Amino acid sequence: MKNNSAAMFATVALVGLGALLLSFFDTGTCVVPDADNFISCQEIADQRVWAAWILGAIFVGGLLVSITRKKRR
């Protein structure tokens, strides 16, 4: 069995994306403590959107690299 690190990387990104999408986050019900340096609910939601896009891009990139390497052989 050959080591396909691109496919492994894509699988880990897909699992992370699935976990991120399963954990629902609602800015309307978010409660933030009254600390000066604490992050706001909207910033948390924005970071989750960015994380989803990044994990999705890593998944697609790893999948494409894995498929192109397999076709070359």
C-alpha positions as CSV (number, residue, x, y, z in Angstrom):
1,M,0.0,0.0,0.0
2,K,1.4,3.4,-1.0
3,N,1.3,6.4,1.3
4,N,-1.0,9.0,-0.2
5,S,-0.4,12.0,2.1
6,A,-2.5,14.4,0.0
7,A,-5.6,12.1,0.3
8,M,-4.9,11.8,4.1
9,F,-4.6,15.6,4.4
10,A,-7.9,16.0,2.4
11,T,-9.6,13.5,4.7
12,V,-8.6,15.3,7.8
13,A,-9.8,18.6,6.4
14,L,-13.1,17.0,5.4
15,V,-13.6,15.7,9.0
16,G,-12.7,19.1,10.4
17,L,-15.2,20.8,8.0
18,G,-17.9,18.3,9.0
19,A,-17.3,19.0,12.7
20,L,-17.4,22.7,12.1
21,L,-20.6,22.5,10.2
22,L,-22.2,20.2,12.7
23,S,-21.5,22.5,15.6
24,F,-24.2,25.1,15.1
25,F,-23.4,28.7,16.2
26,D,-26.1,31.3,16.5
27,T,-25.0,34.9,17.0
28,G,-28.5,35.7,18.4
29,T,-28.2,33.4,21.3
30,C,-24.5,34.0,22.0
31,V,-23.6,35.4,25.4
32,V,-20.3,37.2,25.8
33,P,-18.9,38.1,29.2
34,D,-18.3,41.8,29.9
35,A,-14.5,41.6,29.5
36,D,-12.7,44.3,27.6
37,N,-10.5,42.1,25.5
38,F,-13.0,39.4,24.8
39,I,-14.0,38.6,21.2
40,S,-17.6,39.4,20.1
41,C,-20.1,36.9,18.8
42,Q,-20.0,38.4,15.3
43,E,-16.2,37.9,15.2
44,I,-16.6,34.3,16.3
45,A,-19.1,33.7,13.5
46,D,-16.8,35.4,11.0
47,Q,-13.9,33.2,12.0
48,R,-16.0,30.1,11.7
49,V,-16.9,31.1,8.1
50,W,-13.3,31.7,7.2
51,A,-12.3,28.3,8.8
52,A,-15.0,26.6,6.7
53,W,-13.7,28.1,3.5
54,I,-10.1,27.3,4.3
55,L,-10.9,23.7,5.3
56,G,-13.0,23.3,2.1
57,A,-10.1,24.6,0.0
58,I,-7.7,22.3,1.6
59,F,-10.0,19.3,1.0
60,V,-10.5,20.2,-2.7
61,G,-6.8,20.8,-3.2
62,G,-5.8,17.6,-1.5
63,L,-8.3,15.6,-3.5
64,L,-7.2,17.1,-6.8
65,V,-3.5,16.4,-6.0
66,S,-4.4,12.9,-5.0
67,I,-6.3,12.3,-8.2
68,T,-3.7,13.8,-10.5
69,R,-1.0,11.8,-8.9
70,K,-3.0,8.6,-9.3
71,K,-3.7,9.3,-13.0
72,R,0.0,9.9,-13.7
73,R,1.0,6.4,-12.7
